[in-house]
Amino acid sequence: MDSGGKLLAAFIAGALAGAGIGILLAPEKGKVTREKLKGSIDGLSDKAKEAYKKAQQAYDDFMKEANVENEEKSTSKA
């Protein structure tokens, strides 16, 4: 995993931990707390999936551009 992936994973883990602790420490009934926790996890899951898709697309675009530049250099040397 590259440093960008590690940073994203650490951010997501921290967000999940913070949301979970905040909800668990809130003075609510158990059912309400569980519902809030589920909602927070679902929301973060959706955000994480979207961030992953964007990062993957940016990586793919970068690799395509790098391959084009390498092919252009190879062609000009020949």
N, C-alpha and C positions, 0 to 999 in steps of 0.2 A: 504494500500500500504506500502510495507516495505521501508527501507531507500534507498536501491539500486534502486527501482522503482522511488522513489521521486527524486533521484539524476539524473537519466536518463531523467525524465520528465523535470526537471529544465534545464538540458543541452540542450535538444531539443528546449524548449521554448526560451532560450537565443540565440541559434543559429538562430532560425527563426526571432526573433526580430532584431538581429544584421544584418542579411542578408537583411531584409526588409528595415531597416533604411538606410543602406549603399546604397542600390539601389535607394531608393527614393531621397536621397540627391545628387546622381550623376547627373551631368549636361548633361542629355540625353533628347531626345524627349520622349513624353508620351508613344508612341507605343513601342519604344525600351525598355524603363524602364519596361513596363508591361511584355514584352517578357522575359526580364532578371529575373524579379521577379518570373514569372511562372516557369522558368527553375530552379531557386534556390529552390523554394518550392518543385517542383517535385523531385529534387535530394535529398533534406533533408528528404522528405517523404520516399523515397526508403531506405535511410540509417537508418532512425528510424525503419522501418519495419524489416530490417535485424538485427539491434541491439536488437530489441524485441525478434525476433526468437532465437537469440543466448542466450539471458538472460533466456528465457523460457526453452530452452534445458538444460542450466546449472542448473537451478532450478530443473527440472525434474530429471536430473542425480543425483543431491545432495539428493533429497528426496528418490530416489530408494536406494541409498547407505545407507542412514540413516535407512531405513526400513529393509534392509538386516542386518545391525549391530544390530538393536533392536531384530530381529527374532533370530539371533545367540545368543544373550544374554539370551533371553527367553528360548531357547532350552537348553542351557548349565545349567540353573538353575533347570530345570525340572528333 
